Amino acid sequence: MQKKELRLKYRALRAALSPEEIEERSLTIANQLVRLDIWDKLYYHIFLPISEHKEVDTEFLLQVLAGKDKEIVVSKSDFETRKMTHFLLTDNTKFRKNEYNIPEPVDGIEVPTAKIDVVFVPLLAFDQKGHRAGYGKGFYDLFLSECKEDVLKIGLSFFEAEAAITDVFENDVALDFCVTPNTVYRFKKKA
């Protein structure tokens, strides 16, 4: 299936979820993540959900990261350059929603991309090879291509994998894992 079709399908599936289902599935995803062997790293980049789009609520994951005393990194997006600036999440971090309702840090301690060890990636859909379909702006593909080679890329999804995304582009960055309420998908690296 092509990304355009997947975006329509998964926006509709998400729209049908109740607030209780979102909370329950988000908590289950966080519990799945706790069992992964990814906790020996220091800098974890996390997305803050756009609640209007019914994205995975990362609040539970934030609690896990804080409990494990990890450095948590959040981003601010520049829609002209499609670049993201990354900031350390602290007790003093103030947030404001941008014009797309994405909660973003107002300012703070900037974290270089090269320091980030793990990235939790938002998505609408993904396939059995680790390819993903996001909103189509390319922010995460650009960001992930700038990360160090061994950065762990972990998608979070309410839904299971599609067989294949048929219009994968050369610049699309594949995931290492994708975690759903029912399954942890591990994708093989290309040699």
SULGIWO-V161798 format. One record per helix or strand. SS is the DSSP state (H for helix, E for strand). FROM is the first residue (numbers start at 1). LEN is the number of residues. Records with the same first field share a line. If there is no record, write none. Layout:
# SULGIWO-V161798
SS = FROM-LEN / FROM-LEN
This chain:
# SULGIWO-V161798
H = 3-13 / 19-16 / 51-3 / 59-9 / 113-3 / 139-8
E = 43-3 / 71-8 / 83-6 / 95-3 / 103-3 / 110-1 / 118-4 / 125-3 / 132-2 / 152-5 / 162-1 / 177-3 / 184-3
